[in-house]
Amino acid sequence: MFSINVTIDDPWVEPVYNHVHHGRSLSLFEQARCALLAHIGFPNEKLLEEGKALVITKVTATYKREIKRGVATVTCDRGEIRDRTLR
C-alpha cells in the first residue's frame, strides 16, 4: 500500500462547509498520484522532459466522510500496470 500525508489547513477548507469541498479532494488525489509515480521511478518531471504525459481518463471517488483540518492520509491500496495502462 502506498500513502502520503497532507496537512489540511485553512486554504484547503471551504468556509461555508468547514471542510474540504469534494471538488478540491481531487487535488489531494493528484498529489498522491504524482508521489506514487515518483515512488515507482516515474517522476512527472522526468516524463515531461521525455515528452510523455499520463492522461487521466477516468476518476471515481466514494466519499466516506468529510476531510477536515489536520493531517489527511491519501492511500493507494492496489495498483496495476498493464501494457500502457496504470490503474
C-alpha positions as CSV (number, residue, x, y, z in Angstrom):
1,M,0.0,0.0,0.0
2,F,1.3,3.5,-0.9
3,S,0.2,6.6,1.1
4,I,1.1,10.2,1.6
5,N,0.1,12.6,4.4
6,V,-1.2,16.0,3.5
7,T,-1.7,18.8,6.1
8,I,-5.1,20.3,5.6
9,D,-5.1,23.9,6.7
10,D,-7.3,27.0,6.0
11,P,-6.6,27.4,2.3
12,W,-7.9,23.9,1.7
13,V,-11.1,24.4,3.7
14,E,-14.4,25.8,2.3
15,P,-15.6,28.2,5.0
16,V,-19.3,27.6,4.3
17,Y,-19.0,23.9,5.0
18,N,-15.9,23.9,7.3
19,H,-14.4,21.0,5.4
20,V,-12.6,20.4,2.1
21,H,-15.1,20.7,-0.8
22,H,-15.4,17.4,-2.7
23,G,-14.0,19.0,-5.9
24,R,-10.8,20.1,-4.1
25,S,-10.4,16.5,-2.9
26,L,-9.3,15.7,-6.5
27,S,-6.3,17.9,-5.9
28,L,-5.3,15.6,-3.0
29,F,-5.7,12.6,-5.3
30,E,-3.4,14.3,-7.9
31,Q,-0.7,15.0,-5.2
32,A,-0.8,11.3,-4.3
33,R,-0.7,10.2,-7.9
34,C,2.4,12.3,-8.6
35,A,4.0,11.0,-5.4
36,L,3.2,7.4,-6.4
37,L,4.7,7.9,-9.8
38,A,7.9,9.2,-8.3
39,H,7.9,6.3,-5.8
40,I,7.8,3.8,-8.6
41,G,10.5,5.5,-10.7
42,F,8.4,7.7,-13.0
43,P,8.5,11.2,-11.6
44,N,6.3,13.6,-13.5
45,E,9.2,15.9,-14.3
46,K,11.1,13.1,-15.9
47,L,8.1,12.1,-18.0
48,L,7.6,15.6,-19.2
49,E,11.3,16.0,-20.1
50,E,10.9,12.9,-22.3
51,G,7.8,14.4,-23.9
52,K,5.5,12.0,-22.2
53,A,2.4,12.6,-20.1
54,L,0.0,10.3,-18.4
55,V,-3.6,11.2,-19.3
56,I,-6.3,10.7,-16.7
57,T,-9.3,9.2,-18.5
58,K,-11.5,8.4,-15.5
59,V,-11.9,9.3,-11.9
60,T,-14.2,7.6,-9.5
61,A,-14.5,8.5,-5.8
62,T,-16.5,7.3,-2.9
63,Y,-16.6,9.8,-0.1
64,K,-16.8,8.1,3.3
65,R,-16.5,11.3,5.5
66,E,-15.6,14.9,5.4
67,I,-11.9,16.0,5.1
68,K,-11.3,18.5,7.9
69,R,-8.3,20.4,9.1
70,G,-5.4,18.3,10.3
71,V,-3.5,15.6,8.6
72,A,-5.2,13.6,5.8
73,T,-3.8,10.3,4.6
74,V,-4.3,9.5,0.9
75,T,-3.7,5.9,0.1
76,C,-3.5,3.6,-3.0
77,D,-4.2,0.1,-1.8
78,R,-3.6,-1.6,-5.1
79,G,-2.2,-0.6,-8.4
80,E,-1.5,-2.4,-11.6
81,I,0.4,-1.7,-14.7
82,R,-0.6,-3.4,-17.9
83,D,1.0,-2.5,-21.2
84,R,0.4,1.2,-21.4
85,T,-2.1,1.5,-18.6
86,L,-1.6,2.3,-14.9
87,R,-4.7,1.6,-12.9
